[in-house]
Amino acid sequence: MSCKRPRWQWQSAHAALSALALLLLALGVASCTEGIPAVGSDPTISPEAFADAMVELRSASSLHSSGYLPEGEPERILAESGLNPEDLREFVEVHGRNPALMAELWEQIEQRVGEARELREH
């Protein structure tokens, strides 16, 4: 069974992951009814684990000419860290209502992915 991609394909995995993060952040803010939870107040993975996982996923996707990871690859990468996609979703659902935290995390992720890219290019 082949999967056709829509005409508006993302030019890079970076754009796709950034768009997904922004969408999840917007959904979290829109559904906010109880204020912003403190880090550690809800049982989610740590911000560091979230950032590490996103760096691994983004770095791996940048190695493919399509910018996409093959089917099953994200799950394999996450499993190596003891995580699964639901862990990332839960983190964003809980902490997506905290724009300051999410912005700080995405800055760290961007920086680390850029550093990894520079190391590969040299």
N, C-alpha and C positions, 0 to 999 in steps of 0.2 A: 504494500500500500504506500503510495507516494504522497508526500505532503507538498502541496503547491504553496508558495509564498505569495503574499499579496503584492500588487504593483508598487506599493509605497515602501518597499523593503528598506530596512535600516541600512545605512552605509557601514555601520560598524557595530560590534557588540557593545562597545562603550555607549553609544547613543541608545541602544535598546535597553541596556541595564539602567542607565540614568533615567530614561523615560519611565521604566517600571518602578524605580524607586520613587520618583516624583508622583506617579499615580497612586502608589500605596501610601505615600505621605499625605497626599490630598484626601484620600479616602479616610485615613486615620483622623485627620483634622476635622473633616466633615462629620464624622460620626462621634466626635468628642462630646461627652456629656458630663464627665467627671473631672475635668482638668487634666493636667499633665502629671503622669506618674513619675516618681523618682526612680532613677536607675537602681535596680535591685529590689524594688518594691513588688514586682511581679515576677513569677517564675519563668524567666526567659533566659536564653543564652546571654552571655556578657556582651557589652559593646565591643570588646576586643575580639571575641570569638566571631561576632558578626562581621567586623572589619576584615579579619583574617580570611574568613570564608569568601567574602566578596572580592578580595584581592586575588585569591587563588582562582576563582571562577573567571574574573575579568582577564587575568594574565593568561590563563589557559585558552580562553576564546580568542585572544589576540594572536595566538600561534596558528590559527586556522585561516586560510585564505578567505573563507566565506565570512569570518567573524563570528560564526556560530559554533557551538560545541555539538559534537555528534550526539545522537540520542543515547541517553544513559550516562553520558560523561559527567554532567553536573552532579548526579546522584553519587557516582563513584568518587568524585573529588570531595564532596561533602562527607561521605562515609569515612574517608581517610582521616577526617578530623572528628569523627564521632557525631556528625550532624546529619540532618536530612532537610529537604526543602521546607518542610513544615516548621522547622526551627527558625528559619529565616522569616517566613511569613508571620509567625507569632511575634517575633522580635519587632517587626515593622508595625504590626497591628497594635502592640502595646506602646512602643516608643515613637511611632510615627506622629503621635500627638505632641511631640517635643521637638519643634523645628530646630532649636539651637543644638540639641544633641545630634540630630540627623545631619544637619549641615556640617558640624564638626567631624562626624564620622566620614561623610562623603569627601571632605577635604583631605582627611588622612588616607582614604582609599585611593583617591586620585593621585596623591603624591606618591604613595607606595607603588601603584601600577606604573606611573611614569618612571620611577627609579628602576623598576624591574625591566621596563622596555629599554631604557638607556643601557643597562648592563648587558642585555642581549645584543644590542646593536654595536657594542664595542668589543 
